[in-house]
Amino acid sequence: MTTLRSAPGGSRHPGHDGTQGSTPPVLEIDAVTKTYPSQPPVQALRGVSFAVNQGDLAAIVGPSGSGKTTLLHIMGTLDLPSTGTVRLTGLDVAALADRDLAALRATQIGFVFQQFFLAEHQTVLDNVADGLLYTGVRQAQRREQAHEALHLVGLADRPAARPTQLSGGQRQRVAIARALVGQPAIVLADEPTGNLDSTTGQSILALLHELHERGVTIIIITHDQHIAGRMPRQIEMLDGHIVADTTRDRPPGDPVLIPGARP
């Protein structure tokens, strides 16, 4: 198994035994609200509280307008709450200067989006290496870590390819490798199967489960109850509230299925 090196400020994932010691939660959301000024004001989040520990795999699920996209932005430090507290790796993000907050985001959060957001003029390797662009890691090390991340997602043989030469599933694997390359404390995956057919989507979910087994902390944001139901933890949202937060044990070998997917 390939082990990614930690970028400056990065954190290693816990082993399979889940040992965490006195490590605080990776992410803490405490009584968070978000109100957008308008006439009338829009309350997107209403007193949301939960914590994410190292090694968690959870889905935040809800219909359109439930507040999950606003919550994604706040978890990713792309926006600040109106009230309440957000802590990432124990740090209160509201107390950080802009430069420190940007550095925290660059080193501790990996993003995976539905639209991939790959630079078509760059190789797969360079797209992944760009995940370390703002971390202070030298170019040679960025490329070495990018090779290792591609190995983790099953694309070790395609570093010189361009995104236009890849299938949708392969492009999403590149995006996942880019999110992993700096060994962030948490990966936020926004509708990661939304642009994929059911069979390819199943393979991406299986990859996320495999990464979870390796100790990666992953939060999936989805509207799909079937996808959420295959995750060990489901945080259900409606009208800006968390209406359920449930955890289940997935039996070893239990397949990750999407309705309509071929076996």
C-alpha positions in Angstrom: 0.0 0.0 0.0 1.3 3.4 -0.9 1.5 5.9 1.9 1.2 9.6 1.0 3.7 12.0 2.7 2.2 14.8 4.8 2.4 18.3 3.4 3.5 21.0 5.8 0.6 21.5 8.2 -1.0 18.3 7.0 -2.2 15.4 9.3 -1.8 11.7 9.0 -4.9 9.6 9.0 -5.4 7.2 11.9 -4.7 3.5 11.4 -7.3 0.7 11.0 -7.5 0.4 14.8 -9.1 3.9 14.9 -6.7 5.0 17.7 -7.2 8.7 18.3 -6.0 9.4 21.9 -6.9 12.9 23.0 -7.2 14.2 19.4 -10.2 16.6 19.1 -12.8 16.0 16.5 -11.7 16.9 13.0 -14.7 19.1 12.5 -17.1 20.6 15.1 -20.2 22.5 14.1 -21.8 24.1 17.2 -25.2 25.9 17.1 -24.5 27.3 13.7 -26.9 29.5 11.9 -26.8 31.2 8.5 -29.1 34.0 7.5 -28.9 35.7 4.1 -30.0 39.4 4.1 -33.0 39.8 1.8 -36.6 40.8 2.2 -37.6 38.8 4.0 -34.3 37.4 5.4 -33.6 33.7 4.4 -32.6 31.4 7.2 -30.5 28.7 5.5 -29.2 27.1 8.7 -31.0 27.1 12.1 -29.0 25.9 15.0 -27.0 23.1 13.4 -24.7 21.1 15.7 -22.6 17.9 15.1 -19.0 16.7 15.2 -16.9 14.6 12.8 -14.2 12.4 14.2 -11.0 11.1 12.4 -11.8 8.2 10.1 -15.6 8.9 9.9 -17.5 8.3 6.6 -20.8 10.2 6.7 -23.4 11.5 4.3 -25.2 14.8 4.7 -28.5 14.3 2.9 -31.5 16.4 2.2 -33.7 17.8 -0.6 -33.0 21.0 -2.5 -33.4 23.9 -0.1 -32.6 21.9 3.0 -29.4 23.9 3.7 -26.8 21.2 2.8 -25.0 23.4 0.3 -24.8 26.3 2.7 -23.5 23.8 5.3 -20.9 22.5 2.8 -19.6 26.1 2.3 -19.3 26.6 6.1 -17.6 23.2 6.7 -15.2 24.1 3.9 -14.5 27.5 5.4 -15.7 29.1 2.2 -18.2 31.1 4.2 -18.7 32.0 7.8 -21.8 31.4 9.9 -24.0 34.2 11.1 -23.9 32.8 14.6 -22.4 29.7 16.2 -18.9 28.1 16.1 -17.0 26.1 13.5 -13.8 24.4 14.6 -11.5 22.6 12.2 -8.8 20.4 13.7 -9.6 22.2 17.0 -9.2 25.7 15.6 -12.0 28.2 15.7 -12.1 29.4 12.1 -13.8 32.7 13.0 -10.7 33.6 15.1 -8.3 33.2 12.2 -6.9 35.9 10.0 -7.8 35.6 6.3 -4.3 34.4 5.5 -4.3 31.7 8.2 -7.8 30.6 7.2 -6.7 30.2 3.6 -3.7 28.2 4.8 -5.9 26.0 7.0 -8.2 25.3 4.0 -5.4 24.5 1.7 -3.7 22.0 4.0 -6.6 20.5 5.9 -9.6 20.2 3.5 -9.8 18.3 0.3 -12.7 19.1 -2.0 -14.4 16.8 -4.5 -17.1 18.4 -6.7 -19.7 17.0 -9.1 -18.3 18.9 -12.0 -14.7 17.6 -11.5 -13.1 21.1 -12.1 -10.0 19.7 -13.9 -7.8 21.9 -16.1 -8.1 20.4 -19.6 -4.8 21.8 -20.8 -2.9 20.0 -18.0 -1.9 16.4 -17.6 -3.6 14.2 -15.0 -0.4 14.4 -12.9 -0.3 18.2 -12.9 -4.0 18.4 -12.1 -3.4 16.3 -9.0 -0.2 18.1 -8.1 -2.1 21.4 -8.2 -3.9 20.2 -5.0 -0.6 21.2 -3.2 -0.1 24.5 -5.1 -0.8 26.7 -2.1 0.8 24.5 0.6 4.5 25.5 0.3 5.5 22.1 -1.1 8.2 22.2 -3.8 7.3 21.2 -7.3 9.3 17.9 -7.3 7.6 16.8 -4.1 4.2 17.9 -5.4 4.6 15.6 -8.4 5.9 12.7 -6.4 2.9 12.9 -4.0 0.6 13.3 -7.0 2.0 10.0 -8.4 1.2 8.3 -5.1 -2.3 9.7 -5.0 -3.0 8.5 -8.5 -1.9 5.0 -7.3 -4.4 5.2 -4.5 -7.3 5.8 -6.9 -6.2 3.3 -9.5 -4.8 5.7 -12.1 -1.1 5.1 -11.7 -0.9 4.2 -15.4 -2.4 7.5 -16.7 -0.3 10.4 -15.4 0.4 11.9 -18.8 -3.2 11.7 -20.0 -5.3 14.8 -20.4 -8.8 15.0 -18.8 -10.4 15.0 -22.2 -8.9 11.6 -22.8 -10.6 10.1 -19.7 -14.0 8.8 -19.0 -16.3 10.6 -16.4 -15.4 8.0 -13.8 -11.7 8.4 -14.4 -12.0 12.2 -14.2 -13.7 11.9 -10.9 -10.9 9.6 -9.7 -8.4 12.3 -10.7 -10.4 14.9 -8.7 -10.4 12.5 -5.7 -6.6 12.1 -6.0 -6.3 15.9 -6.0 -8.3 16.1 -2.8 -6.2 13.4 -1.2 -2.7 14.5 -2.3 -1.9 16.7 0.7 -3.4 14.3 3.2 -6.0 16.7 4.5 -7.8 16.2 7.8 -11.1 15.9 6.0 -12.4 15.4 2.4 -15.7 17.0 1.5 -17.4 15.4 -1.5 -20.3 17.3 -3.1 -22.6 15.0 -5.1 -19.5 13.0 -6.3 -21.6 10.7 -8.5 -24.0 13.4 -9.8 -22.5 13.5 -13.3 -21.9 9.8 -13.6 -24.0 6.9 -14.9 -25.2 4.4 -12.2 -22.5 1.8 -12.8 -19.6 4.3 -12.7 -21.2 6.0 -9.7 -21.1 2.7 -7.9 -17.4 2.3 -8.5 -16.7 5.9 -7.2 -18.7 5.1 -4.0 -16.8 1.9 -3.6 -13.5 3.8 -3.9 -14.7 6.2 -1.2 -15.5 3.3 1.0 -12.0 1.8 0.3 -10.4 5.2 1.2 -12.5 5.2 4.4 -11.1 1.8 5.3 -7.6 3.3 4.9 -8.5 5.9 7.5 -9.5 8.9 5.4 -12.2 11.1 6.9 -14.9 11.8 4.3 -18.2 13.7 4.3 -20.5 13.2 1.2 -23.1 15.8 0.5 -26.0 14.3 -1.5 -29.7 14.6 -2.2 -29.9 10.8 -2.8 -31.3 8.8 0.2 -30.1 5.5 -1.4 -26.5 6.7 -1.5 -26.7 8.2 2.0 -28.2 4.9 3.3 -25.0 3.0 2.3 -22.8 5.2 4.5 -22.0 4.3 8.1 -23.5 7.6 9.3 -26.3 9.7 7.8 -27.0 13.3 8.8 -30.4 14.3 7.5 -31.3 17.9 6.9 -34.6 19.6 6.3 -35.4 23.4 6.2 -32.1 24.3 7.7 -32.3 21.8 10.6 -30.7 18.5 11.3 -33.7 16.2 11.7 -31.8 12.9 12.2 -28.2 11.8 12.8 -27.9 8.0 12.7 -25.0 5.6 12.6 -25.1 2.0 11.4 -22.5 -0.7 11.1 -22.0 -1.9 7.5 -21.2 -5.6 7.4 -17.8 -6.4 5.8 -18.2 -6.9 2.1 -21.6 -5.3 2.0 -21.8 -3.8 -1.6 -22.3 -0.1 -2.2 -25.2 0.0 -4.7 -27.0 2.7 -6.6 -30.5 2.0 -7.9 -30.4 0.8 -11.5 -26.7 -0.2 -11.3 -25.6 -3.4 -13.0 -24.1 -6.0 -10.6 
